[in-house]
Amino acid sequence: MSDPDTPFRSLPSAATAPVLSGIRQASSATKIDFGLLMAEAEQESGFRADAKASGSTATGLFQFISSTWLGLVQRFGDKYGLGALARQISTDSSGKPVVADAMARQRILELRKDPKLSAALAAEQTRLNQRTLESALGRPASNAELYLAHFLGASGAVTFLKSAALGDSTAAADRMPEAATANRAVFFDASGRARSLGEIYQLFSDRIDAEAQRFSKLRGADAGTGDAPSYVRSLGFSATRVNPPIAAMLTLFALTAQQPPAARAGPQRRSI
């Protein structure tokens, strides 16, 4: 039986070695909290690199919509070896990123299914959002607030957080109707009652902060450090150092074997 306190207790089988190592590398490169990136990936896609939302263009591990992804590739493409593609993205008169060549546009958007690149650009976006939030709020941003910025956009999160801080009891759906339409499970409870700004903030805080803290415990035990977790050693591998690819494979095998079937199904899009 698995330890109920282990950070792996509900990790879906979709969290493959490339997904885990991609998130770990993105965290190391940007200094964005590994636990936060894991919590975002779990919440957004259930760690499925090819996840596709039914009601929007959101795709991939971090569920980037098309316009956001194009903007990030345009800004960070050179850094990640995508300079040629990045230079095909321009900005129209309204500030929206566009690609004249349809085939090139599709190629760029398909890259959202690359877990390593998706994690890298999610971390870059989080770093940008962190600067915006902390400048606007005048204090450090929590993991839940950084996720709100991913969820609503940085400016939307600033508006949301400032209103919530004032004790605004307005239904959040009235403040942000487009976001509410795309994410009904967040803005309305099971009975259909509209949640207030404060209620949604508490939902995010309870879920994201707790999950980020839990996932932070597995940093260094996922894919790539070579330190075999105790449950992998219990399989008979007693060495304290294990070849990283083998360690990752054994870890994923153990996680999948320990989970009940229901735990292996990916969660619905952004259902807090």
VOBA-1610 file (N, C-alpha, C; in pm, whole numbers, padded with zeros to 5 digits, always signed):
BEGIN
Met+00086-00120+00000Met+00000+00000+00000Met+00089+00125+00000Ser+00051+00225-00077Ser+00133+00345-00085Ser+00112+00433+00037Asp+00213+00508+00073Asp+00207+00601+00184Asp+00114+00716+00147Pro+00010+00746+00229Pro-00082+00854+00193Pro-00016+00990+00190Asp+00103+01003+00250Asp+00170+01132+00251Asp+00267+01150+00135Thr+00283+01047+00052Thr+00377+01059-00058Thr+00328+01159-00161Pro+00416+01244-00216Pro+00373+01341-00317Pro+00326+01274-00444Phe+00350+01143-00462Phe+00312+01074-00585Phe+00174+01008-00576Arg+00104+01023-00462Arg-00011+00937-00438Arg-00120+00946-00545Ser-00132+01060-00614Ser-00237+01072-00714Ser-00181+01113-00850Leu-00054+01087-00873Leu+00008+01125-01000Leu-00042+01032-01110Pro-00107+01088-01213Pro-00160+01004-01320Pro-00051+00940-01403Ser-00086+00833-01471Ser+00011+00766-01557Ser+00052+00855-01675Ala-00026+00959-01704Ala+00011+01052-01811Ala+00136+01132-01777Ala+00173+01134-01650Ala+00294+01206-01609Ala+00417+01121-01641Thr+00449+01115-01769Thr+00558+01032-01817Thr+00693+01096-01786Ala+00800+01021-01810Ala+00934+01074-01786Ala+00962+01203-01864Pro+00925+01214-01993Pro+00948+01341-02064Pro+00872+01458-02002Val+00751+01434-01952Val+00672+01539-01888Val+00740+01586-01761Leu+00776+01490-01675Leu+00838+01525-01548Leu+00973+01594-01565Ser+01055+01541-01655Ser+01187+01601-01675Ser+01175+01738-01742Gly+01076+01755-01831Gly+01056+01885-01894Gly+01018+01992-01793Ile+00931+01956-01698Ile+00891+02051-01594Ile+01009+02081-01502Arg+01085+01978-01468Arg+01202+01998-01381Arg+01303+02091-01446Gln+01330+02071-01575Gln+01427+02155-01646Gln+01377+02299-01658Ala+01247+02315-01682Ala+01190+02450-01694Ala+01202+02525-01562Ser+01178+02454-01454Ser+01190+02515-01321Ser+01333+02558-01294Ser+01429+02470-01326Ser+01569+02500-01302Ser+01617+02619-01385Ala+01569+02628-01508Ala+01616+02733-01598Ala+01560+02871-01563Thr+01440+02875-01506Thr+01373+03003-01481Thr+01362+03038-01333Lys+01394+02943-01244Lys+01379+02961-01100Lys+01233+02973-01057Ile+01142+02927-01141Ile+01001+02921-01104Ile+00977+02792-01026Asp+00900+02800-00920Asp+00879+02687-00831Asp+00833+02561-00905Phe+00908+02454-00887Phe+00876+02326-00949Phe+00737+02279-00908Gly+00705+02293-00780Gly+00574+02250-00732Gly+00461+02324-00798Leu+00478+02454-00823Leu+00374+02532-00892Leu+00354+02482-01034Leu+00463+02460-01107Leu+00450+02412-01245Leu+00384+02275-01250Met+00416+02189-01155Met+00351+02058-01148Met+00202+02073-01118Ala+00170+02160-01023Ala+00029+02181-00988Ala-00048+02237-01107Glu+00013+02327-01183Glu-00052+02383-01301Glu-00077+02274-01406Ala+00024+02193-01430Ala+00010+02088-01530Ala-00097+01987-01490Glu-00101+01955-01361Glu-00204+01864-01313Glu-00343+01925-01331Gln-00357+02051-01293Gln-00487+02117-01299Gln-00533+02139-01443Glu-00439+02179-01528Glu-00475+02215-01665Glu-00504+02094-01753Ser-00422+01991-01744Ser-00432+01881-01841Ser-00425+01742-01781Gly-00409+01732-01649Gly-00385+01600-01591Gly-00255+01540-01640Phe-00158+01629-01673Phe-00025+01591-01722Phe-00029+01531-01863Arg-00137+01549-01937Arg-00147+01495-02073Arg-00089+01596-02171Ala+00020+01560-02235Ala+00088+01651-02327Ala+00005+01685-02449Asp-00090+01596-02486Asp-00171+01619-02605Asp-00315+01659-02572Ala-00339+01704-02450Ala-00475+01740-02408Ala-00531+01853-02494Lys-00660+01844-02526Lys-00727+01947-02606Lys-00860+01981-02541Ala-00880+02109-02510Ala-01005+02153-02449Ala-01117+02149-02551Ser-01236+02115-02506Ser-01349+02103-02598Ser-01410+02238-02633Gly-01396+02337-02544Gly-01465+02464-02568Gly-01377+02580-02609Ser-01248+02554-02636Ser-01158+02662-02676Ser-01041+02603-02755Thr-00946+02689-02789Thr-00828+02641-02862Thr-00719+02589-02768Ala-00746+02588-02639Ala-00645+02546-02541Ala-00597+02404-02569Thr-00466+02388-02574Thr-00404+02260-02612Thr-00275+02239-02533Gly-00245+02113-02506Gly-00116+02077-02450Gly-00112+02069-02299Leu+00007+02046-02248Leu+00031+02023-02106Leu-00020+02138-02020Phe-00001+02261-02066Phe-00042+02378-01990Phe-00160+02450-02054Gln-00225+02387-02150Gln-00348+02437-02210Gln-00338+02581-02260Phe-00236+02607-02340Phe-00221+02740-02399Phe-00321+02758-02512Ile-00391+02872-02512Ile-00474+02905-02627Ile-00382+02954-02738Ser-00434+02956-02860Ser-00350+02986-02977Ser-00279+03120-02967Ser-00351+03226-02932Ser-00290+03360-02930Ser-00181+03372-02825Thr-00203+03313-02709Thr-00101+03319-02604Thr+00026+03245-02647Trp+00007+03127-02706Trp+00122+03048-02750Trp+00201+03121-02859Leu+00133+03178-02956Leu+00203+03251-03062Leu+00283+03366-03002Gly+00225+03436-02906Gly+00296+03547-02843Gly+00421+03502-02768Leu+00412+03388-02701Leu+00527+03336-02627Leu+00637+03287-02720Val+00598+03220-02828Val+00698+03174-02926Val+00765+03295-02992Gln+00687+03396-03022Gln+00743+03518-03082Gln+00847+03580-02988Arg+00818+03581-02859Arg+00906+03646-02761Arg+01026+03560-02722Phe+01004+03429-02706Phe+01109+03343-02651Phe+01162+03239-02750Gly+01114+03242-02874Gly+01153+03140-02971Gly+01302+03127-02991Asp+01372+03239-03002Asp+01517+03235-03023Asp+01587+03160-02910Lys+01542+03182-02789Lys+01604+03121-02671Lys+01593+02969-02674Tyr+01486+02918-02737Tyr+01460+02775-02737Tyr+01477+02711-02875Gly+01559+02773-02959Gly+01594+02716-03087Gly+01486+02724-03193Leu+01394+02817-03176Leu+01282+02832-03270Leu+01285+02967-03340Gly+01405+03021-03358Gly+01418+03154-03416Gly+01350+03169-03551Ala+01365+03069-03639Ala+01307+03078-03773Ala+01156+03085-03767Leu+01097+03005-03680Leu+00951+03008-03665Leu+00906+03136-03595Ala+00980+03179-03497Ala+00944+03301-03424Ala+00940+03421-03517Arg+01031+03424-03614Arg+01036+03538-03705Arg+00920+03539-03805Gln+00845+03432-03811Gln+00727+03430-03898Gln+00603+03484-03828Ile+00618+03514-03700Ile+00505+03569-03623Ile+00519+03721-03619Ser+00414+03789-03660Ser+00412+03935-03654Ser+00295+03978-03565Thr+00280+04107-03549Thr+00173+04160-03464Thr+00085+04252-03547Asp-00048+04230-03538Asp-00139+04313-03617Asp-00166+04445-03545Ser-00251+04526-03604Ser-00276+04661-03551Ser-00338+04660-03412Ser-00401+04548-03375Ser-00463+04539-03242Ser-00370+04477-03139Gly-00247+04443-03182Gly-00151+04384-03091Gly-00157+04233-03083Lys-00237+04172-03168Lys-00253+04027-03167Lys-00147+03960-03254Pro-00083+03854-03206Pro+00018+03784-03288Pro-00048+03707-03402Val+00009+03719-03520Val-00047+03653-03638Val+00066+03590-03720Val+00029+03489-03798Val+00125+03422-03887Val+00062+03417-04026Ala+00127+03476-04124Ala+00071+03483-04258Ala+00065+03346-04325Asp+00166+03265-04305Asp+00173+03133-04367Asp+00093+03033-04283Ala-00012+02978-04340Ala-00100+02887-04266Ala-00029+02762-04218Met+00061+02708-04303Met+00134+02587-04264Met+00230+02615-04148Ala+00295+02729-04154Ala+00386+02767-04046Ala+00310+02788-03916Arg+00193+02851-03928Arg+00110+02874-03808Arg+00072+02741-03742Gln+00029+02646-03825Gln-00010+02516-03772Gln+00109+02445-03708Arg+00224+02456-03770Arg+00344+02392-03716Arg+00378+02450-03579Ile+00367+02581-03566Ile+00396+02646-03438Ile+00297+02602-03331Leu+00169+02597-03367Leu+00067+02559-03270Leu+00079+02413-03228Glu+00123+02327-03318Glu+00141+02186-03283Glu+00250+02166-03178Leu+00341+02264-03167Leu+00448+02254-03068Leu+00396+02261-02925Arg+00271+02299-02907Arg+00212+02299-02773Arg+00207+02157-02715Lys+00213+02058-02802Lys+00208+01918-02757Lys+00347+01864-02719Asp+00449+01946-02733Asp+00584+01909-02691Asp+00595+01944-02542Pro+00600+01844-02453Pro+00596+01875-02310Pro+00714+01958-02260Lys+00831+01936-02318Lys+00948+02011-02275Lys+00934+02158-02311Leu+00892+02187-02434Leu+00876+02326-02477Leu+00757+02391-02407Ser+00649+02317-02392Ser+00532+02371-02324Ser+00565+02410-02180Ala+00641+02324-02111Ala+00681+02355-01973Ala+00774+02476-01970Ala+00866+02483-02066Ala+00961+02595-02069Ala+00888+02727-02088Leu+00791+02732-02180Leu+00721+02857-02206Leu+00620+02888-02095Ala+00568+02785-02028Ala+00482+02808-01912Ala+00562+02875-01801Ala+00685+02829-01782Ala+00771+02888-01679Ala+00809+03032-01716Glu+00839+03055-01843Glu+00872+03192-01887Glu+00752+03284-01866Gln+00634+03236-01901Gln+00513+03316-01882Gln+00490+03345-01734Thr+00511+03244-01650Thr+00492+03264-01507Thr+00588+03368-01452Arg+00711+03368-01503Arg+00809+03468-01458Arg+00764+03609-01499Leu+00711+03624-01620Leu+00658+03754-01662Leu+00539+03795-01575Asn+00449+03699-01551Asn+00331+03728-01470Asn+00369+03767-01327Gln+00472+03701-01276Gln+00517+03730-01140Gln+00561+03876-01128Arg+00635+03923-01226Arg+00679+04062-01223Arg+00560+04158-01227Thr+00462+04127-01313Thr+00345+04213-01326Thr+00264+04216-01197Leu+00237+04099-01141Leu+00157+04092-01019Leu+00226+04162-00902Glu+00354+04134-00883Glu+00423+04189-00767Glu+00439+04339-00778Ser+00454+04390-00901Ser+00460+04534-00921Ser+00325+04599-00890Ala+00217+04535-00934Ala+00083+04592-00914Ala+00035+04579-00770Leu+00069+04467-00705Leu+00020+04441-00570Leu+00113+04496-00462Gly+00239+04519-00497Gly+00334+04571-00400Gly+00377+04469-00296Arg+00373+04343-00332Arg+00411+04234-00240Arg+00439+04109-00322Pro+00502+04008-00260Pro+00525+03882-00332Pro+00394+03814-00368Ala+00391+03749-00481Ala+00270+03677-00525Ala+00279+03532-00479Ser+00168+03478-00432Ser+00164+03338-00391Ser+00152+03248-00513Asn+00172+03119-00493Asn+00156+03025-00603Asn+00015+03028-00659Ala-00085+03038-00572Ala-00223+03043-00619Ala-00247+03167-00705Glu-00187+03279-00667Glu-00203+03403-00743Glu-00131+03395-00877Leu-00017+03328-00880Leu+00052+03309-01008Leu-00029+03218-01099Tyr-00097+03118-01041Tyr-00183+03035-01125Tyr-00302+03114-01176Leu-00357+03203-01094Leu-00466+03289-01140Leu-00423+03371-01261Ala-00296+03414-01262Ala-00245+03491-01375Ala-00237+03405-01500His-00203+03277-01484His-00204+03185-01598His-00347+03163-01645Phe-00437+03156-01552Phe-00577+03126-01579Phe-00652+03244-01641Leu-00628+03364-01590Leu-00702+03483-01631Leu-00621+03582-01713Gly-00490+03557-01725Gly-00402+03658-01781Gly-00356+03750-01669Ala-00239+03810-01685Ala-00182+03892-01577Ala-00273+04010-01541Ser-00322+04081-01640Ser-00407+04198-01611Ser-00539+04155-01549Gly-00596+04043-01597Gly-00719+03993-01538Gly-00699+03951-01394Ala-00583+03891-01364Ala-00554+03849-01227Ala-00537+03969-01136Val-00473+04075-01185Val-00456+04196-01104Val-00593+04254-01068Thr-00680+04265-01167Thr-00815+04317-01142Thr-00889+04228-01042Phe-00881+04098-01063Phe-00947+04002-00975Phe-00896+04016-00832Leu-00764+04017-00814Leu-00706+04018-00680Leu-00732+04149-00607Lys-00727+04260-00677Lys-00755+04388-00612Lys-00901+04397-00568Ser-00992+04346-00651Ser-01134+04346-00615Ser-01160+04253-00497Ala-01098+04134-00500Ala-01116+04038-00391Ala-01061+04094-00260Ala-00950+04166-00266Ala-00889+04222-00146Ala-00977+04327-00081Leu-01061+04391-00161Leu-01154+04493-00109Leu-01281+04431-00053Gly-01290+04298-00059Gly-01409+04231-00007Gly-01527+04237-00101Asp-01501+04257-00229Asp-01607+04263-00329Asp-01681+04129-00333Ser-01810+04132-00303Ser-01890+04009-00301Ser-01964+03984-00432Thr-01932+04064-00534Thr-01995+04047-00665Thr-01966+03908-00720Ala-02064+03852-00790Ala-02041+03723-00855Ala-01927+03740-00956Ala-01829+03652-00948Ala-01712+03662-01036Ala-01751+03654-01183Ala-01857+03579-01214Ala-01902+03566-01353Ala-01949+03700-01409Asp-01999+03788-01324Asp-02041+03920-01370Asp-01921+04008-01402Arg-01813+03987-01329Arg-01692+04064-01353Arg-01615+04013-01474Met-01618+03881-01494Met-01540+03819-01600Met-01625+03719-01678Pro-01719+03769-01757Pro-01814+03680-01825Pro-01749+03585-01926Glu-01646+03630-01997Glu-01582+03543-02096Glu-01511+03426-02027Ala-01439+03456-01921Ala-01371+03349-01847Ala-01472+03254-01785Ala-01584+03306-01740Ala-01687+03223-01678Ala-01750+03128-01781Thr-01769+03178-01902Thr-01827+03094-02008Thr-01733+02978-02042Ala-01604+03005-02045Ala-01506+02902-02082Ala-01476+02807-01967Asn-01504+02848-01844Asn-01467+02768-01727Asn-01580+02768-01624Arg-01693+02714-01666Arg-01813+02717-01582Arg-01791+02647-01448Ala-01717+02538-01447Ala-01697+02463-01323Ala-01623+02543-01217Val-01550+02645-01257Val-01480+02731-01162Val-01572+02841-01111Phe-01646+02902-01200Phe-01725+03019-01165Phe-01862+02986-01106Phe-01906+02861-01118Phe-02035+02819-01064Phe-02017+02690-00986Asp-02094+02676-00878Asp-02085+02551-00803Asp-02175+02445-00867Ala-02183+02327-00805Ala-02256+02215-00865Ala-02404+02242-00881Ser-02458+02332-00799Ser-02601+02365-00807Ser-02630+02474-00909Gly-02523+02533-00966Gly-02540+02641-01062Gly-02531+02780-01002Arg-02505+02788-00871Arg-02492+02918-00804Arg-02358+02982-00843Ala-02364+03109-00876Ala-02242+03180-00914Ala-02156+03206-00791Arg-02028+03174-00801Arg-01937+03197-00691Arg-01888+03342-00690Ser-01860+03393-00573Ser-01805+03528-00560Ser-01655+03526-00588Leu-01597+03645-00602Leu-01453+03656-00622Leu-01377+03590-00507Gly-01422+03618-00385Gly-01355+03561-00267Gly-01363+03410-00263Glu-01476+03354-00302Glu-01491+03209-00303Glu-01397+03144-00403Ile-01386+03205-00520Ile-01296+03149-00622Ile-01151+03162-00577Tyr-01117+03275-00517Tyr-00981+03291-00467Tyr-00949+03181-00365Gln-01042+03152-00276Gln-01019+03051-00174Gln-01005+02912-00237Leu-01084+02885-00341Leu-01073+02757-00411Leu-00934+02739-00470Phe-00886+02842-00536Phe-00753+02835-00596Phe-00646+02823-00488Ser-00661+02901-00381Ser-00562+02897-00275Ser-00555+02760-00209Asp-00672+02704-00180Asp-00675+02572-00115Asp-00613+02465-00203Arg-00645+02469-00332Arg-00601+02362-00422Arg-00457+02383-00469Ile-00428+02498-00526Ile-00298+02518-00591Ile-00185+02527-00489Asp-00203+02603-00382Asp-00096+02615-00284Asp-00065+02479-00221Ala-00170+02401-00189Ala-00149+02270-00129Ala-00081+02174-00225Glu-00125+02174-00351Glu-00066+02084-00450Glu+00078+02123-00482Ala+00104+02253-00490Ala+00241+02297-00517Ala+00335+02254-00406Gln+00289+02266-00282Gln+00371+02222-00169Gln+00395+02072-00173Arg+00291+01997-00209Arg+00305+01851-00215Arg+00403+01811-00324Phe+00388+01871-00442Phe+00475+01834-00553Phe+00619+01878-00531Ser+00639+01984-00452Ser+00775+02030-00425Ser+00858+01921-00358Lys+00790+01830-00289Lys+00861+01722-00218Lys+00924+01621-00314Leu+00874+01616-00438Leu+00929+01517-00530Leu+01039+01574-00619Arg+01068+01703-00603Arg+01177+01759-00685Arg+01307+01689-00650Gly+01373+01631-00748Gly+01494+01556-00723Gly+01468+01407-00714Ala+01339+01369-00706Ala+01306+01226-00700Ala+01228+01183-00821Asp+01208+01276-00917Asp+01127+01240-01034Asp+01216+01181-01142Ala+01250+01258-01245Ala+01328+01202-01355Ala+01458+01280-01368Gly+01567+01218-01336Gly+01694+01280-01369Gly+01793+01298-01258Thr+01758+01284-01130Thr+01858+01306-01027Thr+01937+01180-00999Gly+01881+01064-01029Gly+01950+00941-01003Gly+01925+00885-00865Asp+01853+00955-00777Asp+01824+00905-00643Asp+01697+00823-00649Ala+01707+00693-00628Ala+01591+00607-00639Ala+01501+00624-00518Pro+01371+00653-00537Pro+01278+00665-00425Pro+01269+00533-00350Ser+01220+00542-00226Ser+01215+00423-00141Ser+01130+00313-00200Tyr+01019+00351-00268Tyr+00934+00245-00322Tyr+00996+00178-00443Val+01090+00248-00511Val+01164+00185-00619Val+01268+00091-00561Arg+01335+00135-00455Arg+01431+00046-00389Arg+01362-00077-00334Ser+01235-00061-00294Ser+01163-00176-00239Ser+01137-00284-00343Leu+01152-00246-00472Leu+01134-00345-00577Leu+01257-00436-00590Gly+01362-00403-00514Gly+01481-00488-00516Gly+01604-00417-00567Phe+01591-00287-00601Phe+01704-00211-00649Phe+01764-00137-00529Ser+01868-00196-00470Ser+01920-00146-00344Ser+02027-00038-00360Ala+02076-00015-00480Ala+02180+00086-00499Ala+02126+00225-00468Thr+02209+00308-00412Thr+02166+00445-00382Thr+02170+00534-00505Arg+02241+00490-00608Arg+02243+00566-00733Arg+02199+00475-00846Val+02102+00519-00920Val+02049+00441-01031Val+02059+00525-01157Asn+02094+00463-01269Asn+02099+00535-01396Asn+01970+00614-01414Pro+01974+00747-01441Pro+01854+00830-01444Pro+01740+00777-01530Pro+01764+00733-01657Pro+01651+00681-01735Pro+01586+00559-01671Ile+01668+00473-01610Ile+01614+00355-01544Ile+01535+00395-01420Ala+01587+00492-01345Ala+01516+00540-01227Ala+01380+00596-01265Ala+01376+00675-01374Ala+01248+00732-01418Ala+01151+00624-01460Met+01201+00525-01535Met+01115+00416-01581Met+01058+00338-01463Leu+01143+00305-01366Leu+01097+00230-01249Leu+00998+00312-01166Thr+01026+00443-01154Thr+00935+00529-01080Thr+00796+00528-01142Leu+00791+00548-01273Leu+00662+00552-01342Leu+00591+00418-01336Phe+00667+00309-01345Phe+00607+00177-01333Phe+00543+00161-01196Ala+00617+00202-01091Ala+00565+00188-00955Ala+00442+00273-00933Leu+00444+00400-00985Leu+00329+00488-00968Leu+00205+00431-01033Thr+00219+00383-01156Thr+00104+00328-01229Thr+00049+00206-01159Ala+00138+00120-01111Ala+00094-00003-01046Ala+00021+00025-00915Gln+00059+00134-00847Gln+00000+00163-00717Gln-00134+00233-00727Gln-00169+00288-00841Gln-00291+00367-00851Gln-00412+00282-00885Pro-00529+00314-00824Pro-00653+00252-00868Pro-00690+00304-01005Pro-00771+00231-01084Pro-00805+00275-01218Pro-00862+00416-01223Ala-00943+00453-01124Ala-01007+00585-01128Ala-00905+00697-01121Ala-00791+00671-01054Ala-00690+00776-01039Ala-00614+00800-01167Arg-00626+00709-01266Arg-00548+00724-01390Arg-00619+00808-01495Ala-00744+00842-01472Ala-00818+00923-01568Ala-00781+01069-01551Gly-00759+01140-01659Gly-00725+01280-01651Gly-00843+01362-01604Pro-00819+01468-01524Pro-00927+01551-01475Pro-00987+01636-01584Gln-01106+01689-01560Gln-01167+01778-01656Gln-01093+01910-01655Arg-01108+01986-01760Arg-01039+02113-01775Arg-01073+02206-01659Arg-00974+02244-01581Arg-00982+02347-01478Arg-01104+02328-01386Ser-01126+02210-01340Ser-01231+02188-01242Ser-01169+02188-01104Ile-01183+02298-01033Ile-01118+02316-00904Ile-01195+02240-00795
//
